[in-house]
Amino acid sequence: MTDLKTSLHDWAARSDAGAPPVDALIKAGTRRRARNRAAGAGVAALALAGVVGVALAPGASTGSPSTTTAAAPAPATPAMELAAAATSTADSTYAFTIDATLTLADWQIDHVTTTCKGAVDPGQKTGVIKSGHVEARLVSGEHYISKDTVHWVDRGRGTVADFMLCGDDNVPSVTASDPSSILQSLKKAGTVTKTAGGYTFTADNVTGTVQVADGKITEFAYQVDQKKSADYPAYSRDVTMKLSAYGEKVSVAKPL
């Protein structure tokens, strides 16, 4: 911005040279000079007022422009990038396939694999998940479940995360895999490292890898080694979830 510059000029009345006038002429000249000086002073006062008004107007610059610039934003960390991809995926509609292998010695379960398929529309609270003969549906927030796809039970209201569990009667519900909750957990992953096609992470007793394309998660594989607790026996679980069909419509019929 160009600095504001002003200049004020003095106004003065001048008289012509000549012979000394008569008394009346001297008085008339004196009156004219007085009027000229008064007029000049008024013009100067107006000019000064205008300059001061401009200089003090809101937003007006009175000096050199500031050299202070906003600090550049910090670069995104791998954890932030992974959380953003998980959020973008979880907020979209998507189809999924889950393969989960469980080992739970206290239940005589040794590398038993459960495969589930389904689709989710989190915004509409609608989804479906199928595992063998077991099917669960969520239609506008209402839960339904069937073990033979013929007889259905209404389980009441809920969300996608409450009900979309990949499991069966042979495994405890605590070890079931819920695609919505899995995606949410990635937002709080522990140590995250960027790889060529995605990320690796560790968090407590969980380690995993995530593949990302176009800002969406396409595959999520993780391993859980859960120690025995007061409520549950020790178990290990290997899960691979593949996602696709982002943004496509999910239609689920009400069974009852």
FENPECOR-V905338 format. One record per helix or strand of 3 or more residues. SS is the DSSP state (@ for helix, = for strand). FROM is the first residue (numbers start at 0). LEN is the number of residues. If there is no record, write none. Layout:
# FENPECOR-V905338
ss=SS from=FROM len=LEN
ss=SS from=FROM len=LEN
This chain:
# FENPECOR-V905338
ss=@ from=22 len=33
ss=@ from=77 len=13
ss== from=93 len=11
ss=@ from=104 len=3
ss== from=108 len=13
ss=@ from=121 len=3
ss== from=125 len=6
ss== from=133 len=6
ss== from=141 len=5
ss== from=151 len=6
ss=@ from=159 len=4
ss=@ from=172 len=3
ss=@ from=178 len=8
ss== from=190 len=4
ss== from=197 len=6
ss== from=205 len=8
ss== from=215 len=11
ss== from=234 len=10
